């Protein structure tokens, strides 16, 4: 077994910030952030954001129905065309 271990492994490093200082600092930072965030949320701003989101949702729903209508129309059209081709142009 190697007995020539470096002295660095045997020493214990001191932490830069102790846990007694870190916990209150994090709590104060979180409290300051939450107060700033709640102060920034004004009722009129929230109403404006809600109106914009609802407008975007309405646009997305309308576009979805338009795509659905095109897909269904093309599906029905190709089905009718397939039936016409199977029966032949004579219709019999």
C-alpha positions in Angstrom: 0.0 0.0 0.0 1.3 3.5 -0.8 2.1 5.5 2.3 3.1 8.6 0.5 -0.3 10.3 0.3 -0.3 14.1 -0.3 -1.1 16.3 2.7 -3.9 18.0 0.8 -6.2 14.9 1.1 -5.8 14.9 4.9 -6.8 18.6 5.3 -10.5 19.6 5.6 -11.4 22.8 3.8 -13.5 25.5 5.5 -16.7 26.4 3.7 -16.8 29.9 2.2 -20.2 30.6 3.7 -21.6 28.9 6.8 -25.0 27.4 6.9 -26.0 29.9 9.6 -25.4 32.8 7.3 -26.7 31.2 4.1 -30.2 30.2 5.2 -31.3 33.7 6.4 -29.8 35.3 3.3 -31.7 32.9 1.0 -34.9 33.6 3.0 -34.5 37.4 2.8 -33.8 37.1 -0.9 -36.9 35.0 -1.5 -39.0 37.4 0.5 -37.7 40.4 -1.5 -38.3 38.6 -4.8 -41.8 37.6 -3.9 -42.7 41.2 -2.8 -41.3 42.6 -6.0 -43.2 40.0 -8.1 -46.5 40.7 -6.3 -46.0 44.4 -6.6 -45.4 44.1 -10.3 -48.7 42.2 -10.9 -51.1 45.0 -11.3 -54.8 44.2 -11.8 -54.9 46.1 -15.1 -51.8 44.4 -16.4 -53.2 41.0 -15.5 -56.5 41.8 -17.3 -54.6 42.9 -20.4 -52.5 39.7 -20.4 -55.7 37.6 -19.9 -57.3 39.4 -22.8 -54.3 38.8 -25.1 -54.1 35.1 -24.1 -57.8 34.6 -24.7 -57.5 36.3 -28.1 -54.6 34.0 -29.0 -56.5 30.9 -27.8 -59.5 32.0 -30.0 -57.2 32.4 -33.0 -55.7 29.0 -32.4 -59.1 27.3 -32.1 -60.3 29.0 -35.3 -57.1 27.8 -37.1 -57.6 24.3 -35.7 -61.2 24.2 -37.0 -60.0 25.5 -40.4 -57.4 22.7 -40.6 -60.0 20.2 -39.5 -62.4 21.3 -42.2 -59.7 21.1 -44.9 -58.6 17.7 -43.8 -62.2 16.4 -43.6 -63.1 17.9 -47.0 -60.1 16.4 -48.7 -60.8 13.0 -47.1 -64.4 13.1 -48.2 -63.3 14.3 -51.7 -60.7 11.5 -52.1 -63.2 9.0 -50.9 -65.8 10.1 -53.5 -63.1 10.1 -56.1 -62.1 6.6 -55.2 -65.7 5.4 -55.4 -66.1 7.1 -58.8 -62.9 5.4 -60.0 -64.0 2.0 -58.7 -67.5 2.2 -60.4 -66.1 3.6 -63.5 -67.2 6.6 -65.5 -70.3 4.8 -66.7 -71.9 5.1 -63.2 -73.0 1.4 -63.2 
